Amino acid sequence: MFSYRHAFHAGNHADVLKHTVLIAILKHLREKDAALVVLDTHAGAGLYRLDGDYASTSGEAADGILRLVAPAPAPSPAEGRKKAAVPAEPLAPALQDYLDLVASFNTGGAHRVYPGSPFIIQGLLGDRDRLKLFELHPTDAKTLSANIAQLEAGRTVSVLREDGFEGIKKFLPPPARRGLVLCDPSYEIKTDYARVAEMVADALLRFATGTYVVWYPIIPRPEAHDLPKKLKTLAQRAGKPWLHATLTVKNSKLLTDAEGEVQRPGLPASGMFVINPPHTLKAALKLALPQLVEKLGQDKNAAFTLDSGT
Ligand code: SAM
């Protein structure tokens, strides 16, 4: 039933945006000394090899995380003289946090392993917190369980081979009324778009003060275009603050190569919609997003947007 495997896409520009935002939110939520429950509705396999078969086939990390960690190209002697007086801009703290976390899964400066959302979240939680991971794909659920078992995290982390859209209901509201829901479907089924909005509407009724984080692809499809609008309406109806960040790395049009063959451009852009974001998130992304455009942008269409409201 499911053909999507995140291993082909791990570490791509969408993961960079998604995981940078996720880390910035979690770091803020962890500052309070009270138990936090995190629900990851679409968890994936948890850990990915960037030098493995899947990732090597698609090479998507090369245009994502690997661009961020690559040293800047050496300037020509003439450029070097001109630029000598201008020190390189330091990385935005949110991007540095993201790179530090990914680096902690690797040794010797190489980037062979990429942590998916389960390991990113788990790495930022404390002993009192709880993480519930939903994954439906039989192979990925098995891999996820095996990866999580190695952590020996006991009751802190649970893997549920269940539908994440439905499964989160039983955990809302969390006992200490502190919670984050990450919703990151593959959208391979068109109905996922509607299910995301339905899930958020229902979750806001159960737990209005939770932080809801939704990733979505920006592609020429009406459902994808409408999703952030629907989420904004839900937040406004609930009287809750929201934040919407998007990152475009390239042109979305189909291109024709020299032989007249139509080239699929791959995912050109994606967005993160957050309901009840930490008050620090917008300022953090204001610094990070222009640097992501500069480092991950592939053509003149590269851009970001950052909106928020109540
Ligand atoms: N969140 C992961 C990360 O950031 O590393 C990536 C998740 S990937 C985009 C989406 C995953 O959702 C896939 O592994 C897919 O098998 C799984 N999936 C699809 N439909 C699902 C559902 N209804 N409930 C739970 N998992 C589902």
Residues whose N, C-alpha, C, O or C-beta is under 5 A from the ligand:
A	BS01	SAM	F2 Y4 H6 T41 H42 A43 G44 G116 S117 F134 E135 L136 H137 D140 E162 D163 G164 F165 D184 P185 S186
